[in-house]
């Protein structure tokens, strides 16, 4: 591979960009109100998308500017045309298009962002999102000064002066979100970075914390050194690099879990793990190792740990450089991001210095800065002064802010803010992975402990949150029942964790959500459908309110399955399940009126089903009821035999076709129904919510088990909010055990779409459903 530049790239007139004034770069075109200033540079940029880029250094850089945005079109025909259209290279305003640059700071100097779009077939001007993963390509003058929010060359090593400026600005300009001090945790130890000895933490001491991935478990080479008071030896590259960063930033003490928690003292270890919130929140800074697979990788840009190279092309008239991948996007793809333990470490920290593969960036409660942009290290800059005074408003790209700070932005009712925050953070946490299933709650204990100290207090029963303040007001039932209405995300692959009860999300691996992420101040949008809720603890049965008044999760074993829930619930009969009419035309309509899950990084999913079946008598010919299908009995051992026969279902469909040959459109609809596809089924007259995971079992097998009462489908709660725009019903699926107890095996969430289901505003009638007693373990 050579560093030559092809003739086509040499012919591009980048020099004309240097003649455009800053005002012209930034201003909006009055004739194209949706467009920013742009300039056509190359009418055929397809070569950036071919193997020929290997022979041209500039082609390789500009390949990161490709915006394949044809999928933004909803019309398949336009998508086809757009995908064949030529890319054209254009120059845009960096300031107006890059999400890193806040819009509320005046006087920020602009530059040119280079993007290759589909030209006339480009669907919109939000192009920057298409190149975020590869980085933004910009065109800069040859002679230039470092300016606020203007891309710049990333040094090979950490710019310590810049990192110090980030810290100093946070300490000077931000409020208690960043600067509220915490006292040391009882029994806490830290590493003295000068002597490399583990010492007791003292009141008034400042410390830095390290968040990293251990990797494969190895023998602890420092156990004797710690016990004898000697210096640490044989430290990993990441640990050594973190010690170097701590000292270079002017700090002396560093907290690292492997060395500062006695791994051989079970009681002490548990005590420290449960106070991880205080340890990380109390740290002056948390160093995050978001590069590599484990602690052997090191911190890029520190000592001899190399960064990935930034792409820079020097031309006669200008400099073309890539900012490198968005460090936040890069962090989200790291192994550090995927781990359960590191999740709470990051979210509880007040300030984070993140080491990604290409550069480092800083995030706190009031701002986000990175090495790829000029910023707070520029003394005397008027833009710096404006940033300092407005920094609390500029957090527009923080990788943890969605879970940590969204509550303030959405102005949630104070009464439920902590409860909603618990659900949001728990949902984000369940995306992460754990090496040991038994850590499901202990790795979340720090966050839970933090929310327990909030006002109003939020506690939890094995991960199921509730509001202690609601116990005396009679509103506790709505919260606890709603908390039990969790379901796995449609894309997740749930797996049972036997160390915990089946009714808590902690008892399962896999991403979970609830029917909404935001309740009203009173919680009255939740309609519980359970009765007589009790809690059984080691054989002792108590009313739920009585038990929760004295329950303290911090004094409870973090693993165990001895806790059972007892309640009365209504059973959903198998006859309510039926093949429905799949309205594919409705798939373009979103079923997420309250935009709940947009804040947890789960993009909008189209509604696959929107069945609005008519009255049974009026439309009996159009519906295939389960009583028309032949259900097999159980074998002698009580096991299900092959569920419902597939041929029976097909024959039922065929009978329907024979009796309706005159109606071709009806035949077409019926033929499209698949009895093995949950998307073609309804319960009552409403479809399964496509944001929730469909039951893992074949529908025919599922219904056979419901009919045989080996399983039961229980009505837990309804959710009705946003003036009827958000209307859902939660059904819990349980399997009965030999001792009469039941355990959770899945769930079904029904969704009433405000527009598509306008003729069927209510779910199936439940007043006459059978009530049963349940002991859920």
C-alpha positions in Angstrom: 0.0 0.0 0.0 1.4 3.4 -1.0 0.8 6.9 0.2 0.4 8.3 -3.3 -2.7 10.3 -4.4 -4.6 9.5 -7.5 -5.1 11.9 -10.4 -8.8 12.2 -9.7 -8.2 13.3 -6.2 -5.5 15.7 -7.2 -8.0 17.4 -9.6 -10.4 18.2 -6.8 -10.3 22.0 -6.1 -10.1 22.0 -2.3 -8.5 25.4 -2.6 -11.8 27.1 -3.3 -13.0 26.1 0.2 -10.2 28.2 1.7 -11.5 31.3 0.0 -14.9 31.1 1.6 -15.4 33.3 4.6 -16.4 31.9 8.0 -19.8 33.6 7.9 -20.5 32.0 4.5 -19.6 28.6 5.8 -21.9 28.8 8.8 -24.9 30.7 7.5 -27.9 28.8 6.2 -29.0 29.1 2.6 -32.3 31.2 2.5 -33.4 29.4 -0.6 -33.0 25.9 1.0 -34.3 26.4 4.5 -33.5 22.8 5.5 -30.0 22.9 4.1 -26.8 24.3 5.5 -24.1 25.8 3.3 -22.6 23.2 1.0 -20.3 23.2 -2.0 -20.0 20.5 -4.7 -16.5 19.2 -5.1 -16.7 16.0 -7.1 -19.7 14.7 -9.1 -18.5 11.1 -9.1 -17.2 9.9 -5.7 -18.0 6.2 -6.3 -14.3 5.4 -6.3 -14.2 6.0 -2.5 -16.4 2.9 -2.2 -14.2 0.5 -4.3 -11.1 -1.4 -3.9 -9.2 1.3 -5.7 -9.0 3.2 -2.4 -6.0 0.9 -1.5 -3.9 2.8 -4.1 -4.7 6.3 -3.0 -4.2 7.8 0.4 -6.8 10.5 -0.1 -9.4 8.0 -1.4 -8.9 6.0 1.8 -9.5 9.0 3.9 -12.6 10.1 1.9 -14.1 6.6 2.1 -15.0 7.6 5.6 -17.2 10.4 4.2 -19.6 8.0 2.4 -23.3 8.5 3.5 -25.3 5.5 2.2 -28.5 7.1 3.4 -30.9 5.6 0.8 -32.5 3.4 3.5 -33.9 6.6 4.9 -36.6 6.5 2.2 -39.8 4.7 3.0 -40.7 4.0 -0.7 -38.9 0.8 -1.8 -38.7 2.1 -5.3 -36.9 5.2 -4.3 -34.5 3.1 -2.2 -33.6 1.1 -5.3 -32.9 4.2 -7.4 -31.0 5.9 -4.6 -28.8 2.9 -4.0 -27.7 3.0 -7.6 -27.1 6.8 -7.7 -23.6 8.1 -7.8 -22.0 9.5 -4.7 -21.1 13.2 -4.9 -18.5 14.9 -2.7 -19.7 18.0 -1.0 -18.5 20.4 1.7 -20.7 21.3 4.6 -20.5 23.3 7.8 -18.8 21.3 10.5 -20.3 23.4 13.2 -23.9 22.8 12.0 -23.6 19.2 11.2 -21.3 17.6 13.8 -23.2 16.5 16.9 -20.1 17.2 19.0 -20.6 21.0 18.7 -23.2 22.6 21.0 -25.4 25.2 19.3 -25.6 27.6 22.2 -22.1 29.0 22.1 -21.6 32.0 19.9 -18.4 32.8 18.1 -17.2 29.3 17.5 -15.1 29.2 14.4 -16.3 26.9 11.6 -14.6 24.6 9.1 -15.6 22.3 6.2 -16.9 18.8 6.7 -16.5 16.6 3.7 -19.4 14.2 3.0 -20.1 12.0 0.0 -23.9 11.8 -0.4 -26.3 10.3 -2.9 -26.8 13.8 -4.4 -30.4 14.3 -5.5 -31.4 11.0 -3.9 -30.1 11.9 -0.5 -33.1 11.7 1.7 -32.3 14.4 4.3 -29.4 16.5 5.6 -28.7 14.7 8.8 -25.7 13.1 7.1 -23.3 13.2 10.0 -25.0 10.2 11.7 -23.9 7.9 8.8 -20.2 8.6 9.3 -20.1 8.7 13.1 -18.5 5.3 13.4 -15.6 6.1 11.0 -15.2 9.7 12.0 -15.7 13.1 10.3 -13.4 14.2 7.4 -12.6 17.9 7.5 -10.7 20.4 5.3 -8.6 22.9 7.2 -6.2 25.8 6.2 -2.5 25.0 6.0 -1.8 27.8 8.3 -4.2 27.8 11.3 -4.5 28.3 15.0 -6.1 25.9 17.3 -9.7 27.2 17.9 -12.6 26.2 20.0 -14.5 23.1 18.7 -12.4 23.0 15.5 -10.9 19.6 14.7 -7.2 19.2 15.2 -4.4 16.7 15.1 -4.5 14.1 17.9 -1.1 13.7 19.5 0.5 10.2 19.9 0.3 10.5 23.7 -2.2 11.9 26.1 -2.3 15.7 26.2 -2.0 16.0 29.9 -2.4 19.8 29.9 -5.7 19.4 28.0 -6.9 16.8 30.5 -6.0 19.0 33.4 -8.0 21.9 31.8 -11.0 19.6 31.6 -10.8 18.8 35.3 -10.1 22.4 36.4 -13.1 23.7 34.4 -15.4 21.1 35.9 -14.2 22.0 39.4 -14.6 25.7 38.9 -17.7 26.0 36.8 -20.0 23.1 37.7 -22.5 22.6 40.5 -23.1 19.8 42.9 -23.6 17.3 40.2 -19.9 17.3 39.7 -18.5 18.8 42.9 -20.5 17.3 45.8 -17.9 15.5 47.9 -18.4 12.1 49.5 -16.8 10.8 52.6 -14.6 7.7 52.4 -16.1 4.3 52.8 -15.5 2.5 56.1 -12.6 0.0 55.6 -11.7 1.5 52.2 -8.1 1.1 51.0 -6.2 2.9 48.2 -2.9 2.5 46.4 -0.2 5.1 47.1 1.0 5.8 43.6 4.4 6.9 44.9 5.2 3.8 47.0 2.9 1.3 45.2 1.7 0.2 48.7 -1.9 -0.4 49.6 -2.8 1.9 52.5 -5.9 2.8 54.5 -7.9 5.7 53.2 -8.1 8.7 55.4 -10.7 11.4 55.8 -10.2 14.4 53.5 -8.2 12.2 51.0 -8.7 12.7 47.3 -8.5 9.6 45.2 -8.9 8.5 41.5 -10.6 5.2 40.6 -10.0 2.8 37.8 -12.7 1.1 35.8 -11.4 -1.7 33.6 -12.0 -5.3 32.4 -10.1 -7.9 34.4 -10.1 -10.6 31.7 -9.5 -14.2 32.6 -9.1 -14.8 36.3 -5.4 -15.2 37.3 -3.7 -15.9 40.7 -3.4 -12.8 42.7 0.4 -12.1 42.8 0.1 -9.4 45.4 -1.8 -11.1 48.2 1.3 -11.5 50.3 2.6 -8.0 49.5 -0.7 -6.4 50.6 -0.8 -8.5 53.8 2.8 -7.7 54.7 2.6 -4.0 53.7 5.0 -4.3 50.8 4.8 -2.6 47.4 2.7 -4.1 44.6 4.5 -6.2 42.0 3.8 -7.7 38.6 1.1 -5.2 37.7 -0.7 -5.3 34.4 -0.1 -2.8 31.7 -3.5 -1.1 32.3 -2.8 -0.7 36.0 0.7 0.7 35.4 -0.7 3.1 32.9 -3.4 4.2 35.3 -0.8 4.9 38.0 1.1 7.0 35.5 -2.1 9.0 34.6 -3.0 9.5 38.2 0.4 11.0 39.0 0.5 13.2 35.9 -2.8 14.8 36.8 -1.5 15.7 40.3 -3.1 13.0 42.4 -1.4 10.5 44.7 -4.0 7.8 45.5 -5.7 5.3 43.2 -8.5 2.9 44.0 -8.5 -0.4 42.0 -10.9 -3.2 43.1 -8.5 -6.1 42.6 -6.0 -4.7 45.1 -8.1 -2.5 47.3 -10.8 -5.1 48.1 -9.6 -8.1 50.1 -10.6 -10.9 47.7 -10.1 -13.5 50.5 -12.4 -11.9 53.1 -16.0 -12.7 52.1 -17.6 -10.3 54.6 -15.3 -7.4 53.8 -15.6 -8.0 50.1 -19.4 -7.9 50.2 -19.3 -4.7 52.3 -17.1 -3.0 49.8 -19.0 -4.2 46.8 -22.2 -2.9 48.1 -20.6 0.6 48.5 -19.2 0.8 45.0 -21.5 3.7 44.5 -19.8 5.7 47.2 -16.3 4.7 46.1 -16.8 5.7 42.4 -19.0 8.7 43.2 -16.5 9.9 45.7 -13.5 9.6 43.4 -12.2 12.9 42.0 -12.0 11.2 38.6 -12.6 7.7 37.2 -10.1 6.5 34.6 -12.0 4.2 32.1 -10.0 1.7 30.1 -12.3 1.3 27.1 -9.7 -0.1 24.7 -8.6 -3.7 24.3 -10.1 -6.9 25.7 -8.6 -6.9 29.2 -6.1 -5.3 31.5 -3.1 -6.5 29.5 -3.9 -3.9 26.7 -3.1 -0.7 28.5 -4.4 2.9 28.1 -3.7 4.1 24.6 -1.5 7.2 24.6 0.1 6.4 27.9 3.7 5.2 28.3 4.3 2.6 25.5 0.6 1.8 24.7 0.1 3.1 21.2 -3.0 4.8 19.8 -4.5 3.9 16.4 -3.2 6.4 13.9 -5.3 9.4 12.8 -5.5 9.8 9.0 -4.0 13.1 7.8 -3.3 14.3 4.2 -1.2 17.4 3.6 -2.1 19.0 0.2 -0.6 22.2 -1.3 -3.6 24.3 -0.4 -5.1 22.7 2.7 -5.0 19.8 5.2 -7.5 16.9 5.0 -7.8 15.0 8.2 -10.2 12.5 9.8 -11.2 13.1 13.4 -11.2 9.3 13.9 -14.2 7.4 15.1 -16.5 9.2 17.4 -14.9 8.2 20.8 -18.4 7.7 22.3 -19.5 5.4 19.6 -16.1 3.6 19.8 -16.6 3.2 23.6 -20.1 1.7 23.1 -18.5 -1.0 20.9 -15.8 -1.8 23.4 -15.7 -4.8 25.7 -15.7 -2.4 28.7 -19.1 -1.2 27.6 -20.5 -4.7 27.5 -19.7 -5.7 31.0 -22.1 -5.5 34.0 -19.6 -4.5 36.6 -18.2 -1.6 34.6 -21.7 -0.3 33.9 -22.3 0.8 37.5 -18.7 2.0 37.8 -19.2 4.4 34.9 -22.6 5.6 35.8 -21.8 6.3 39.4 -18.7 8.4 38.6 -18.9 12.2 38.7 -16.0 12.7 36.2 -14.8 10.2 33.6 -11.6 10.2 31.6 -12.1 7.6 28.9 -9.3 6.0 27.0 -10.5 4.8 23.6 -8.4 3.3 20.8 -7.9 6.6 18.9 -8.1 9.3 21.6 -9.2 10.2 25.1 -12.3 12.1 26.1 -13.7 13.6 29.3 -17.3 13.5 30.5 -18.9 14.9 33.6 -22.3 16.1 34.7 -21.9 19.4 32.8 -19.9 18.8 29.7 -18.0 16.5 27.3 -14.6 17.2 25.7 -12.2 15.3 23.5 -8.7 15.5 22.2 -9.9 15.7 18.6 -11.3 19.2 19.1 -9.8 22.4 20.4 -11.3 23.4 23.7 -10.8 24.4 27.3 -7.0 24.3 27.1 -7.1 27.5 25.0 -6.6 30.3 27.5 -8.3 33.6 27.1 -10.6 32.4 24.4 -14.0 34.2 24.6 -15.7 30.9 23.5 -14.1 29.2 26.6 -15.7 31.8 28.9 -19.1 31.1 27.3 -18.6 27.4 27.6 -17.7 27.8 31.2 -20.9 29.7 31.9 -23.2 27.5 29.8 -21.5 24.1 30.1 -24.4 22.5 32.0 -26.4 22.9 28.7 -23.8 21.4 26.4 -24.0 17.7 27.3 -25.2 16.6 23.9 -23.2 13.4 23.3 -22.4 11.9 26.7 -22.3 8.1 26.5 -23.9 7.6 29.9 -26.1 10.7 30.1 -29.1 8.8 28.7 -29.5 6.7 31.8 -28.0 9.2 34.3 -29.3 12.6 33.3 -32.4 12.2 31.2 -34.7 12.6 34.2 -33.8 16.2 34.7 -34.4 17.0 31.0 -37.8 15.3 30.9 -39.1 17.0 34.0 -40.5 13.9 35.6 -42.8 14.2 38.5 -40.7 14.3 41.7 -42.8 11.5 43.3 -41.8 9.0 40.7 -38.5 10.3 39.3 -36.4 7.9 41.3 -38.6 5.0 40.5 -38.5 5.7 36.8 -34.8 6.2 37.0 -34.4 2.8 38.6 -36.3 1.2 35.7 -34.3 3.0 33.1 -30.9 2.2 34.7 -31.9 -1.5 35.4 -33.0 -1.8 31.7 -29.7 -0.5 30.5 -27.8 -2.7 32.9 -29.5 -5.8 31.6 -27.9 -5.3 28.2 -24.5 -6.0 29.8 -22.9 -9.4 30.4 -21.5 -11.0 33.5 -19.0 -13.8 33.9 -20.8 -15.2 36.9 -24.6 -15.4 37.0 -24.5 -15.0 40.8 -23.3 -11.4 40.3 -26.6 -10.3 38.7 -27.6 -8.2 41.7 -24.3 -7.6 43.4 -22.9 -5.9 40.3 -26.0 -3.6 40.5 -25.9 -3.1 44.2 -24.0 0.2 44.0 -26.7 1.8 41.8 -29.5 0.3 44.0 -27.8 1.7 47.1 -27.5 5.1 45.5 -31.2 5.2 44.7 -32.1 4.0 48.2 -30.6 7.3 49.5 -32.5 9.4 47.0 -35.7 11.4 47.8 -38.2 9.9 47.6 -36.5 6.7 48.5 -36.6 3.8 46.0 -35.9 0.3 47.4 -36.1 -3.1 45.7 -37.0 -6.7 46.4 -34.4 -8.8 44.6 -34.2 -6.1 41.8 -38.0 -5.4 41.7 -38.3 -1.7 42.7 -40.9 -0.2 44.9 -41.6 3.1 46.7 -41.5 2.8 50.5 -43.3 6.1 50.9 -46.3 4.6 49.1 -46.7 1.8 51.6 -48.7 3.9 54.0 -50.7 5.7 51.3 -52.0 2.5 49.7 -50.3 3.2 46.4 -47.6 0.5 46.8 -49.5 -2.2 45.0 -49.4 -0.3 41.7 -45.6 0.1 41.8 -44.8 -3.4 42.8 -47.2 -5.0 40.3 -45.9 -2.8 37.5 -42.3 -3.7 38.5 -43.2 -7.3 38.0 -44.3 -6.5 34.4 -40.9 -6.6 32.9 -40.3 -8.3 29.6 -37.3 -9.2 27.4 -36.5 -7.0 24.5 -37.5 -8.4 21.1 -33.9 -8.9 20.0 -32.6 -10.5 23.3 -31.9 -14.1 23.9 -33.0 -14.7 27.5 -31.4 -17.3 29.7 -32.4 -18.4 33.2 -30.2 -17.6 36.2 -31.1 -20.2 38.7 -29.5 -18.4 41.7 -32.5 -16.0 41.8 -36.3 -16.2 41.7 -37.9 -16.5 38.3 -40.1 -13.4 38.9 -37.2 -10.9 39.0 -35.2 -9.7 36.0 -32.1 -10.6 38.0 -33.1 -14.2 37.6 -32.6 -14.0 33.8 -29.8 -12.9 31.4 -31.0 -10.7 28.6 -32.2 -7.1 28.0 -35.5 -6.2 29.7 -37.9 -3.3 29.5 -41.2 -2.3 31.1 -44.4 -1.1 29.5 -43.2 2.4 29.8 -40.2 4.2 31.2 -42.1 7.1 32.8 -45.1 6.8 35.2 -47.3 9.7 36.2 -46.7 11.4 39.6 -49.4 9.2 41.2 -48.8 6.0 39.4 -52.5 5.8 38.5 -51.7 4.9 34.9 -51.0 1.4 36.2 -54.1 -0.8 36.8 -53.0 -3.8 38.9 -55.0 -7.0 38.2 -53.7 -9.1 41.1 -55.3 -9.6 44.5 -54.1 -10.6 48.0 -50.3 -10.2 47.3 -48.2 -11.9 50.0 -44.5 -12.6 50.4 -43.2 -15.9 51.7 -39.7 -15.9 53.2 -38.4 -19.2 54.3 -41.9 -20.5 55.0 -43.1 -17.4 56.8 -46.0 -15.7 54.9 -46.6 -11.9 55.4 -48.8 -9.4 53.7 -46.7 -7.5 51.1 -47.0 -4.1 52.8 -46.1 -5.6 56.2 -43.0 -7.4 54.8 -41.7 -4.5 52.7 -41.9 -2.0 55.7 -39.1 -3.9 57.4 -37.3 -5.2 54.4 -33.8 -3.8 53.8 -32.0 -5.1 50.7 -28.6 -4.1 52.1 -29.0 -6.6 54.9 -30.3 -9.4 52.7 -28.3 -12.1 51.0 -27.8 -11.0 47.4 -28.5 -14.5 46.0 -31.1 -17.0 46.9 -34.4 -18.4 45.8 -36.2 -18.8 49.1 -38.5 -15.8 48.5 -41.8 -16.6 46.9 -44.7 -14.3 45.8 -48.2 -15.4 46.7 -51.2 -13.8 45.0 -54.5 -14.4 43.3 -54.6 -13.9 39.5 -57.0 -14.3 36.6 -56.3 -17.0 34.0 -56.4 -16.2 30.3 -58.3 -19.1 28.6 -56.7 -20.7 25.5 -59.8 -19.8 23.5 -58.8 -16.2 23.5 -55.8 -17.0 21.3 -56.6 -16.9 17.6 -55.1 -16.4 14.2 -55.8 -12.8 13.3 -55.6 -10.7 10.2 -52.1 -9.4 9.7 -52.3 -5.8 8.5 -48.9 -5.3 6.9 -49.9 -2.0 5.6 -49.8 -0.8 9.2 -46.2 -1.6 9.7 -45.1 1.9 8.8 -47.0 3.3 11.8 -45.0 3.5 15.1 -46.5 2.0 18.1 -44.4 4.0 20.5 -46.4 7.1 21.3 -44.6 7.8 24.5 -41.1 7.3 23.0 -40.2 5.5 26.2 -37.5 3.2 24.8 -35.9 5.8 22.6 -33.8 6.8 25.7 -32.3 3.4 26.2 -30.7 3.1 22.8 -33.4 0.7 21.4 -34.4 2.2 18.0 -38.1 2.4 16.8 -39.6 -0.9 15.7 -42.4 -0.9 13.2 -45.7 -2.6 14.3 -46.0 -5.9 12.4 -49.5 -6.6 13.6 -52.4 -4.3 14.0 -55.3 -6.8 14.1 -58.8 -5.2 14.7 -61.0 -8.2 14.3 -64.8 -7.7 14.2 -67.5 -9.2 16.3 -67.4 -13.0 16.4 -70.9 -13.5 14.9 -70.4 -10.8 12.3 -67.0 -12.1 11.1 -67.1 -15.8 12.1 -66.1 -16.8 8.6 -63.0 -14.6 8.7 -61.5 -16.0 12.0 -60.1 -19.4 12.7 -60.8 -20.1 16.3 -58.8 -22.6 18.4 -61.8 -24.7 19.1 -61.8 -25.4 15.4 -58.3 -26.9 15.6 -57.8 -30.4 17.0 -55.7 -30.4 20.1 -53.8 -33.5 21.1 -53.9 -34.9 24.6 -51.0 -35.6 26.9 -49.1 -38.9 26.9 -49.2 -41.2 29.9 -46.5 -39.3 31.7 -48.3 -36.0 31.3 -46.0 -34.6 28.6 -47.3 -32.8 25.6 -47.3 -34.7 22.3 -46.3 -32.6 19.3 -48.8 -29.8 20.4 -51.5 -29.0 17.9 -51.2 -30.9 14.6 -49.9 -28.7 11.9 -52.1 -30.4 9.3 -55.2 -29.6 11.4 -54.3 -25.9 11.2 -53.7 -26.1 7.5 -56.9 -28.1 7.0 -58.8 -25.4 8.9 -57.3 -22.8 6.6 -58.2 -24.9 3.6 -61.8 -25.3 4.7 -62.0 -21.5 5.0 -60.7 -21.1 1.4 -63.1 -23.7 0.0 -66.1 -21.9 1.5 -64.9 -18.5 0.2 -63.7 -19.1 -3.3 -65.7 -16.2 -4.5 -63.7 -13.8 -2.4 -60.2 -13.7 -3.7 -59.0 -11.0 -1.5 -60.1 -12.9 1.6 -58.3 -16.0 0.4 -55.1 -14.0 -0.1 -55.3 -12.7 3.4 -56.0 -16.1 4.9 -53.2 -17.8 3.0 -50.7 -15.3 4.4 -51.5 -16.4 8.0 -48.9 -18.7 9.5 -50.0 -20.6 12.6 -46.3 -21.0 13.6 -45.7 -17.2 13.6 -46.7 -15.2 16.7 -47.0 -12.1 14.6 -50.1 -13.6 13.0 -51.8 -14.3 16.3 -54.0 -12.1 18.5 -55.3 -12.4 22.1 -58.8 -11.3 22.1 -58.7 -8.8 19.3 -55.3 -7.3 19.9 -51.8 -8.1 18.7 -48.6 -8.9 20.6 -46.5 -5.8 21.1 -43.6 -6.1 18.7 -41.2 -4.3 21.1 -41.4 -7.3 23.5 -39.9 -10.6 22.7 -42.4 -13.1 21.3 -42.8 -16.3 23.3 -40.0 -18.7 22.5 -42.4 -21.5 22.0 -44.2 -22.4 18.8 -47.8 -20.9 19.1 -49.4 -24.2 18.6 -47.3 -25.9 21.3 -47.8 -22.9 23.6 -51.6 -23.1 23.3 -51.6 -26.9 23.8 -49.8 -26.4 27.1 -52.2 -23.6 28.1 -55.2 -25.9 27.3 -53.7 -28.8 29.2 -53.0 -26.5 32.2 -49.4 -27.5 32.3 -48.8 -23.7 31.8 -51.0 -20.8 32.7 -51.2 -17.3 31.2 -52.0 -14.8 34.0 -53.3 -11.3 33.8 -51.0 -9.0 35.8 -51.7 -5.4 34.9 -52.9 -2.8 32.4 -51.1 0.4 31.5 -53.2 3.3 30.3 -51.7 6.7 29.8 -51.2 9.7 27.4 -55.0 10.1 27.1 -55.3 6.6 25.7 -52.5 6.8 23.2 -50.5 4.3 25.3 -52.6 1.3 26.2 -51.0 -2.0 27.0 -51.8 -5.3 28.9 -49.3 -7.6 30.5 -49.8 -11.3 30.6 -47.4 -13.5 32.7 -46.7 -17.1 31.5 -45.9 -19.6 34.2 -45.2 -23.3 34.3 -46.7 -25.4 37.1 -44.4 -27.6 39.2 -45.2 -30.8 41.0 -45.5 -29.1 44.4 -48.2 -26.7 43.1 -45.8 -23.8 42.8 -45.2 -22.0 39.6 -42.2 -20.3 38.0 -42.1 -17.7 35.3 -41.2 -18.9 31.8 -42.2 -15.9 29.7 -44.6 -13.0 29.1 -47.0 -11.5 26.5 -47.5 -7.8 26.1 -50.6 -6.7 24.2 -50.7 -3.3 22.6 -53.7 -1.3 21.6 -52.7 1.0 18.8 -54.6 4.3 19.1 -55.1 4.7 15.4 -55.1 1.2 13.9 -57.2 -0.3 16.7 -59.5 2.7 17.0 -62.5 0.4 16.5 -61.3 -1.8 19.4 -60.3 0.6 22.1 -60.5 -1.9 24.9 -58.8 -5.2 25.6 -60.8 -8.4 26.1 -63.3 -8.3 29.0 -61.7 -9.8 32.2 -64.5 -9.6 34.8 -65.6 -13.2 34.2 -62.2 -14.8 34.0 -61.3 -17.6 36.4 -59.3 -16.6 39.6 -56.6 -18.9 40.9 -54.1 -18.8 43.7 -50.4 -18.7 42.7 -47.2 -19.3 44.5 -44.5 -17.9 42.2 -40.9 -18.9 42.9 
